[in-house]
Amino acid sequence: MSADANIKKANMALARAALSEANALDALASALYRNHMADSKDAALEVLRRRFLR
C-alpha cells in the first residue's frame, strides 16, 4: 500500500473516531436533559464540552 493510501486510510479512521465522539456527547447530553439534569440539551452539551474537551 502506498504512503498516500495509508494517509488516506488514517484520515478516515480519525474522521470516524471524531464522529463517534460527537455522537456519544450528543447522546449523553440528550440523556442528561431527558433526566432533568440540565436545563436544555445545548446547556448539557456546553458543560460536557468544557469538562471533557479541554
mmCIF file as gemmi writes it, N, C-alpha and C atoms, coordinates in Angstrom:
data_model
loop_
_atom_site.group_PDB
_atom_site.id
_atom_site.type_symbol
_atom_site.label_atom_id
_atom_site.label_alt_id
_atom_site.label_comp_id
_atom_site.label_asym_id
_atom_site.label_entity_id
_atom_site.label_seq_id
_atom_site.pdbx_PDB_ins_code
_atom_site.Cartn_x
_atom_site.Cartn_y
_atom_site.Cartn_z
_atom_site.occupancy
_atom_site.B_iso_or_equiv
_atom_site.pdbx_formal_charge
_atom_site.auth_seq_id
_atom_site.auth_asym_id
_atom_site.pdbx_PDB_model_num
ATOM 1 N N . MET Axp A 1 ? 0.854 -1.17 0 1 0 ? 1 A 1
ATOM 2 C CA . MET Axp A 1 ? 0 0 0 1 0 ? 1 A 1
ATOM 3 C C . MET Axp A 1 ? 0.902 1.235 0 1 0 ? 1 A 1
ATOM 4 N N . SER Axp A 2 ? 0.555 2.206 -0.814 1 0 ? 2 A 1
ATOM 5 C CA . SER Axp A 2 ? 1.386 3.406 -0.927 1 0 ? 2 A 1
ATOM 6 C C . SER Axp A 2 ? 1.21 4.309 0.291 1 0 ? 2 A 1
ATOM 7 N N . ALA Axp A 3 ? 2.131 5.242 0.432 1 0 ? 3 A 1
ATOM 8 C CA . ALA Axp A 3 ? 2.073 6.189 1.551 1 0 ? 3 A 1
ATOM 9 C C . ALA Axp A 3 ? 0.798 7.019 1.487 1 0 ? 3 A 1
ATOM 10 N N . ASP Axp A 4 ? 0.407 7.43 0.283 1 0 ? 4 A 1
ATOM 11 C CA . ASP Axp A 4 ? -0.823 8.225 0.131 1 0 ? 4 A 1
ATOM 12 C C . ASP Axp A 4 ? -2.049 7.426 0.562 1 0 ? 4 A 1
ATOM 13 N N . ALA Axp A 5 ? -2.07 6.171 0.225 1 0 ? 5 A 1
ATOM 14 C CA . ALA Axp A 5 ? -3.201 5.322 0.615 1 0 ? 5 A 1
ATOM 15 C C . ALA Axp A 5 ? -3.235 5.142 2.127 1 0 ? 5 A 1
ATOM 16 N N . ASN Axp A 6 ? -2.07 5.003 2.749 1 0 ? 6 A 1
ATOM 17 C CA . ASN Axp A 6 ? -2.003 4.869 4.204 1 0 ? 6 A 1
ATOM 18 C C . ASN Axp A 6 ? -2.477 6.146 4.894 1 0 ? 6 A 1
ATOM 19 N N . ILE Axp A 7 ? -2.079 7.288 4.355 1 0 ? 7 A 1
ATOM 20 C CA . ILE Axp A 7 ? -2.508 8.571 4.922 1 0 ? 7 A 1
ATOM 21 C C . ILE Axp A 7 ? -4.023 8.723 4.796 1 0 ? 7 A 1
ATOM 22 N N . LYS Axp A 8 ? -4.549 8.367 3.641 1 0 ? 8 A 1
ATOM 23 C CA . LYS Axp A 8 ? -5.994 8.464 3.425 1 0 ? 8 A 1
ATOM 24 C C . LYS Axp A 8 ? -6.742 7.537 4.389 1 0 ? 8 A 1
ATOM 25 N N . LYS Axp A 9 ? -6.23 6.34 4.579 1 0 ? 9 A 1
ATOM 26 C CA . LYS Axp A 9 ? -6.841 5.374 5.489 1 0 ? 9 A 1
ATOM 27 C C . LYS Axp A 9 ? -6.808 5.905 6.933 1 0 ? 9 A 1
ATOM 28 N N . ALA Axp A 10 ? -5.688 6.482 7.332 1 0 ? 10 A 1
ATOM 29 C CA . ALA Axp A 10 ? -5.566 7.045 8.685 1 0 ? 10 A 1
ATOM 30 C C . ALA Axp A 10 ? -6.505 8.226 8.872 1 0 ? 10 A 1
ATOM 31 N N . ASN Axp A 11 ? -6.617 9.078 7.873 1 0 ? 11 A 1
ATOM 32 C CA . ASN Axp A 11 ? -7.526 10.223 7.956 1 0 ? 11 A 1
ATOM 33 C C . ASN Axp A 11 ? -8.976 9.775 8.094 1 0 ? 11 A 1
ATOM 34 N N . MET Axp A 12 ? -9.34 8.731 7.387 1 0 ? 12 A 1
ATOM 35 C CA . MET Axp A 12 ? -10.708 8.209 7.5 1 0 ? 12 A 1
ATOM 36 C C . MET Axp A 12 ? -10.96 7.645 8.897 1 0 ? 12 A 1
ATOM 37 N N . ALA Axp A 13 ? -9.971 6.977 9.46 1 0 ? 13 A 1
ATOM 38 C CA . ALA Axp A 13 ? -10.109 6.44 10.819 1 0 ? 13 A 1
ATOM 39 C C . ALA Axp A 13 ? -10.279 7.573 11.823 1 0 ? 13 A 1
ATOM 40 N N . LEU Axp A 14 ? -9.515 8.638 11.656 1 0 ? 14 A 1
ATOM 41 C CA . LEU Axp A 14 ? -9.65 9.798 12.549 1 0 ? 14 A 1
ATOM 42 C C . LEU Axp A 14 ? -11.025 10.445 12.408 1 0 ? 14 A 1
ATOM 43 N N . ALA Axp A 15 ? -11.517 10.54 11.2 1 0 ? 15 A 1
ATOM 44 C CA . ALA Axp A 15 ? -12.845 11.126 10.978 1 0 ? 15 A 1
ATOM 45 C C . ALA Axp A 15 ? -13.927 10.274 11.627 1 0 ? 15 A 1
ATOM 46 N N . ARG Axp A 16 ? -13.824 8.957 11.514 1 0 ? 16 A 1
ATOM 47 C CA . ARG Axp A 16 ? -14.802 8.069 12.155 1 0 ? 16 A 1
ATOM 48 C C . ARG Axp A 16 ? -14.749 8.204 13.673 1 0 ? 16 A 1
ATOM 49 N N . ALA Axp A 17 ? -13.548 8.315 14.232 1 0 ? 17 A 1
ATOM 50 C CA . ALA Axp A 17 ? -13.406 8.464 15.684 1 0 ? 17 A 1
ATOM 51 C C . ALA Axp A 17 ? -14.011 9.784 16.156 1 0 ? 17 A 1
ATOM 52 N N . ALA Axp A 18 ? -13.781 10.848 15.413 1 0 ? 18 A 1
ATOM 53 C CA . ALA Axp A 18 ? -14.336 12.154 15.782 1 0 ? 18 A 1
ATOM 54 C C . ALA Axp A 18 ? -15.862 12.125 15.714 1 0 ? 18 A 1
ATOM 55 N N . LEU Axp A 19 ? -16.403 11.488 14.705 1 0 ? 19 A 1
ATOM 56 C CA . LEU Axp A 19 ? -17.853 11.379 14.579 1 0 ? 19 A 1
ATOM 57 C C . LEU Axp A 19 ? -18.431 10.544 15.713 1 0 ? 19 A 1
ATOM 58 N N . SER Axp A 20 ? -17.766 9.472 16.068 1 0 ? 20 A 1
ATOM 59 C CA . SER Axp A 20 ? -18.219 8.633 17.18 1 0 ? 20 A 1
ATOM 60 C C . SER Axp A 20 ? -18.224 9.42 18.483 1 0 ? 20 A 1
ATOM 61 N N . GLU Axp A 21 ? -17.19 10.218 18.703 1 0 ? 21 A 1
ATOM 62 C CA . GLU Axp A 21 ? -17.113 11.035 19.919 1 0 ? 21 A 1
ATOM 63 C C . GLU Axp A 21 ? -18.232 12.067 19.939 1 0 ? 21 A 1
ATOM 64 N N . ALA Axp A 22 ? -18.476 12.698 18.816 1 0 ? 22 A 1
ATOM 65 C CA . ALA Axp A 22 ? -19.541 13.699 18.732 1 0 ? 22 A 1
ATOM 66 C C . ALA Axp A 22 ? -20.907 13.056 18.984 1 0 ? 22 A 1
ATOM 67 N N . ASN Axp A 23 ? -21.123 11.877 18.423 1 0 ? 23 A 1
ATOM 68 C CA . ASN Axp A 23 ? -22.388 11.173 18.639 1 0 ? 23 A 1
ATOM 69 C C . ASN Axp A 23 ? -22.557 10.768 20.093 1 0 ? 23 A 1
ATOM 70 N N . ALA Axp A 24 ? -21.477 10.342 20.724 1 0 ? 24 A 1
ATOM 71 C CA . ALA Axp A 24 ? -21.536 9.953 22.139 1 0 ? 24 A 1
ATOM 72 C C . ALA Axp A 24 ? -21.86 11.155 23.014 1 0 ? 24 A 1
ATOM 73 N N . LEU Axp A 25 ? -21.235 12.298 22.756 1 0 ? 25 A 1
ATOM 74 C CA . LEU Axp A 25 ? -21.519 13.507 23.534 1 0 ? 25 A 1
ATOM 75 C C . LEU Axp A 25 ? -22.963 13.952 23.337 1 0 ? 25 A 1
ATOM 76 N N . ASP Axp A 26 ? -23.447 13.864 22.105 1 0 ? 26 A 1
ATOM 77 C CA . ASP Axp A 26 ? -24.827 14.239 21.82 1 0 ? 26 A 1
ATOM 78 C C . ASP Axp A 26 ? -25.81 13.331 22.558 1 0 ? 26 A 1
ATOM 79 N N . ALA Axp A 27 ? -25.542 12.039 22.562 1 0 ? 27 A 1
ATOM 80 C CA . ALA Axp A 27 ? -26.417 11.09 23.26 1 0 ? 27 A 1
ATOM 81 C C . ALA Axp A 27 ? -26.4 11.33 24.771 1 0 ? 27 A 1
ATOM 82 N N . LEU Axp A 28 ? -25.225 11.611 25.316 1 0 ? 28 A 1
ATOM 83 C CA . LEU Axp A 28 ? -25.119 11.887 26.747 1 0 ? 28 A 1
ATOM 84 C C . LEU Axp A 28 ? -25.85 13.17 27.111 1 0 ? 28 A 1
ATOM 85 N N . ALA Axp A 29 ? -25.707 14.208 26.293 1 0 ? 29 A 1
ATOM 86 C CA . ALA Axp A 29 ? -26.413 15.464 26.541 1 0 ? 29 A 1
ATOM 87 C C . ALA Axp A 29 ? -27.923 15.252 26.492 1 0 ? 29 A 1
ATOM 88 N N . SER Axp A 30 ? -28.389 14.467 25.552 1 0 ? 30 A 1
ATOM 89 C CA . SER Axp A 30 ? -29.821 14.176 25.459 1 0 ? 30 A 1
ATOM 90 C C . SER Axp A 30 ? -30.312 13.448 26.703 1 0 ? 30 A 1
ATOM 91 N N . ALA Axp A 31 ? -29.525 12.5 27.175 1 0 ? 31 A 1
ATOM 92 C CA . ALA Axp A 31 ? -29.905 11.756 28.382 1 0 ? 31 A 1
ATOM 93 C C . ALA Axp A 31 ? -29.943 12.664 29.6 1 0 ? 31 A 1
ATOM 94 N N . LEU Axp A 32 ? -28.977 13.557 29.72 1 0 ? 32 A 1
ATOM 95 C CA . LEU Axp A 32 ? -28.965 14.499 30.844 1 0 ? 32 A 1
ATOM 96 C C . LEU Axp A 32 ? -30.209 15.387 30.815 1 0 ? 32 A 1
ATOM 97 N N . TYR Axp A 33 ? -30.553 15.871 29.637 1 0 ? 33 A 1
ATOM 98 C CA . TYR Axp A 33 ? -31.735 16.721 29.504 1 0 ? 33 A 1
ATOM 99 C C . TYR Axp A 33 ? -33.019 15.939 29.804 1 0 ? 33 A 1
ATOM 100 N N . ARG Axp A 34 ? -33.144 14.741 29.255 1 0 ? 34 A 1
ATOM 101 C CA . ARG Axp A 34 ? -34.344 13.922 29.484 1 0 ? 34 A 1
ATOM 102 C C . ARG Axp A 34 ? -34.528 13.586 30.957 1 0 ? 34 A 1
ATOM 103 N N . ASN Axp A 35 ? -33.423 13.425 31.674 1 0 ? 35 A 1
ATOM 104 C CA . ASN Axp A 35 ? -33.49 13.082 33.09 1 0 ? 35 A 1
ATOM 105 C C . ASN Axp A 35 ? -33.486 14.316 33.991 1 0 ? 35 A 1
ATOM 106 N N . HIS Axp A 36 ? -33.77 15.466 33.403 1 0 ? 36 A 1
ATOM 107 C CA . HIS Axp A 36 ? -33.91 16.728 34.142 1 0 ? 36 A 1
ATOM 108 C C . HIS Axp A 36 ? -32.645 17.102 34.907 1 0 ? 36 A 1
ATOM 109 N N . MET Axp A 37 ? -31.495 16.753 34.359 1 0 ? 37 A 1
ATOM 110 C CA . MET Axp A 37 ? -30.223 17.101 34.99 1 0 ? 37 A 1
ATOM 111 C C . MET Axp A 37 ? -29.58 18.299 34.29 1 0 ? 37 A 1
ATOM 112 N N . ALA Axp A 38 ? -30.263 18.839 33.282 1 0 ? 38 A 1
ATOM 113 C CA . ALA Axp A 38 ? -29.782 20.024 32.572 1 0 ? 38 A 1
ATOM 114 C C . ALA Axp A 38 ? -31.005 20.8 32.093 1 0 ? 38 A 1
ATOM 115 N N . ASP Axp A 39 ? -30.84 22.117 31.97 1 0 ? 39 A 1
ATOM 116 C CA . ASP Axp A 39 ? -31.956 22.969 31.547 1 0 ? 39 A 1
ATOM 117 C C . ASP Axp A 39 ? -32.315 22.77 30.084 1 0 ? 39 A 1
ATOM 118 N N . SER Axp A 40 ? -31.33 22.428 29.283 1 0 ? 40 A 1
ATOM 119 C CA . SER Axp A 40 ? -31.561 22.168 27.863 1 0 ? 40 A 1
ATOM 120 C C . SER Axp A 40 ? -30.46 21.252 27.344 1 0 ? 40 A 1
ATOM 121 N N . LYS Axp A 41 ? -30.689 20.703 26.181 1 0 ? 41 A 1
ATOM 122 C CA . LYS Axp A 41 ? -29.677 19.845 25.579 1 0 ? 41 A 1
ATOM 123 C C . LYS Axp A 41 ? -28.434 20.662 25.239 1 0 ? 41 A 1
ATOM 124 N N . ASP Axp A 42 ? -28.641 21.898 24.766 1 0 ? 42 A 1
ATOM 125 C CA . ASP Axp A 42 ? -27.498 22.758 24.443 1 0 ? 42 A 1
ATOM 126 C C . ASP Axp A 42 ? -26.673 23.082 25.689 1 0 ? 42 A 1
ATOM 127 N N . ALA Axp A 43 ? -27.349 23.33 26.814 1 0 ? 43 A 1
ATOM 128 C CA . ALA Axp A 43 ? -26.629 23.602 28.061 1 0 ? 43 A 1
ATOM 129 C C . ALA Axp A 43 ? -25.824 22.377 28.491 1 0 ? 43 A 1
ATOM 130 N N . ALA Axp A 44 ? -26.414 21.213 28.352 1 0 ? 44 A 1
ATOM 131 C CA . ALA Axp A 44 ? -25.711 19.982 28.707 1 0 ? 44 A 1
ATOM 132 C C . ALA Axp A 44 ? -24.501 19.771 27.806 1 0 ? 44 A 1
ATOM 133 N N . LEU Axp A 45 ? -24.651 20.029 26.504 1 0 ? 45 A 1
ATOM 134 C CA . LEU Axp A 45 ? -23.526 19.892 25.574 1 0 ? 45 A 1
ATOM 135 C C . LEU Axp A 45 ? -22.395 20.844 25.936 1 0 ? 45 A 1
ATOM 136 N N . GLU Axp A 46 ? -22.741 22.057 26.306 1 0 ? 46 A 1
ATOM 137 C CA . GLU Axp A 46 ? -21.718 23.041 26.673 1 0 ? 46 A 1
ATOM 138 C C . GLU Axp A 46 ? -20.941 22.587 27.908 1 0 ? 46 A 1
ATOM 139 N N . VAL Axp A 47 ? -21.642 22.082 28.898 1 0 ? 47 A 1
ATOM 140 C CA . VAL Axp A 47 ? -20.971 21.578 30.106 1 0 ? 47 A 1
ATOM 141 C C . VAL Axp A 47 ? -20.062 20.395 29.752 1 0 ? 47 A 1
ATOM 142 N N . LEU Axp A 48 ? -20.556 19.479 28.943 1 0 ? 48 A 1
ATOM 143 C CA . LEU Axp A 48 ? -19.747 18.323 28.547 1 0 ? 48 A 1
ATOM 144 C C . LEU Axp A 48 ? -18.517 18.738 27.749 1 0 ? 48 A 1
ATOM 145 N N . ARG Axp A 49 ? -18.699 19.69 26.85 1 0 ? 49 A 1
ATOM 146 C CA . ARG Axp A 49 ? -17.551 20.158 26.06 1 0 ? 49 A 1
ATOM 147 C C . ARG Axp A 49 ? -16.495 20.786 26.963 1 0 ? 49 A 1
ATOM 148 N N . ARG Axp A 50 ? -16.927 21.631 27.895 1 0 ? 50 A 1
ATOM 149 C CA . ARG Axp A 50 ? -15.96 22.266 28.797 1 0 ? 50 A 1
ATOM 150 C C . ARG Axp A 50 ? -15.271 21.237 29.679 1 0 ? 50 A 1
ATOM 151 N N . ARG Axp A 51 ? -16.011 20.219 30.081 1 0 ? 51 A 1
ATOM 152 C CA . ARG Axp A 51 ? -15.468 19.222 31.013 1 0 ? 51 A 1
ATOM 153 C C . ARG Axp A 51 ? -14.524 18.227 30.331 1 0 ? 51 A 1
ATOM 154 N N . PHE Axp A 52 ? -14.912 17.759 29.14 1 0 ? 52 A 1
ATOM 155 C CA . PHE Axp A 52 ? -14.178 16.659 28.522 1 0 ? 52 A 1
ATOM 156 C C . PHE Axp A 52 ? -13.326 17.035 27.321 1 0 ? 52 A 1
ATOM 157 N N . LEU Axp A 53 ? -13.55 18.187 26.744 1 0 ? 53 A 1
ATOM 158 C CA . LEU Axp A 53 ? -12.799 18.562 25.539 1 0 ? 53 A 1
ATOM 159 C C . LEU Axp A 53 ? -11.879 19.743 25.818 1 0 ? 53 A 1
ATOM 160 N N . ARG Axp A 54 ? -11.044 19.59 26.804 1 0 ? 54 A 1
ATOM 161 C CA . ARG Axp A 54 ? -10.106 20.662 27.167 1 0 ? 54 A 1
ATOM 162 C C . ARG Axp A 54 ? -8.955 20.715 26.22 1 0 ? 54 A 1
